Amino acid sequence: MWEKIDYKGFEIWVLPILAYGPPAPDTPYHYNGYVCRPGADLRHAGQRTQFYELGDVFATEAEALDAAYHVGRDLVDTSIGNG
């Protein structure tokens, strides 16, 4: 399921994705995410910045979420000039 945090006036949405197959205790994860302003129409690419990691793998869903939120916060910081 998509999860969201608010950060410096932006929303960061992330979705951990199983790397392959049906879930098993040791199945690794990737992630997909985007950054937008609250109320943005996500159907329009100009109102969101999408990011994802499909090359690296993360051992747990929590690790994938942490990595995705870190990337999302970096995108926000860069876009507002604090990065």
N, C-alpha and C positions, 0 to 999 in steps of 0.2 A: 504494500500500500504506500501511496505517496505520503511523505511527512514534510512538515513545514516549520521553519523558524523565521522570526522577524529579525532583521538586522539593519540598523541605520536607515530606517525608512523603506527598506526593500523586503520582499519575501523571497526566501530561498526554499525551493521545493526539491526534494530528492526521492528517488525510488531505487532501493537496492534490487538488483536483478541476479537471479541464480545464473552462474556461468554456464551450466549445462544440466541436462537431464532432470529427472524427478529429484526432489529434495532428499538428501541423505545427511547424516551428521557431519560429514567432511566436505560437502559441496561448497566450492568457493563462490564468491559474489563479485559482480561488477556494479556500476551505478549509472543512473541517468538523472539529470537535474536541470533546473533552470532558475534564473533570477529575474524578478520583475517587480514593478511597483504594485502596491495594493490596488485592486480593481482593474488591472490590465486585462485586455482581451487576448488571451494566449493563442488564439487562432492566427494572430498576426505576428509574424517573426520580428517586426520592428518594436514590439512591445515586450519582448522577452529576450534573454540571452540564454541559449541552451548550452549545456556542457555534459560530457559523459566520459566514462573510462571503461573501455571494453578490452583493453590490452592487458593491464595489470589485473591481478586477482587479489581478493581480500578473503581472509580465512573465515570471517564471520560477517553477518549482516551489520552488526554494530561497527565493525571496522570500515565497511563500505560507506555507511552513513557518516561516520566521522570524517573520512577522506572527502566525501562529497561536500559536506558543510564547509570544510576548510577551503576547497576550491571556490565554492559560492561566495564565502566571505572575502576571499582575495579578489574576485570579480567585482564585488560591490566596492571594496576599498579602491581598486584601480579606477572604477568609473567615476567616483567622487573625488579622486585626486589625493587619496590618503595612502596609496599603496607603494 
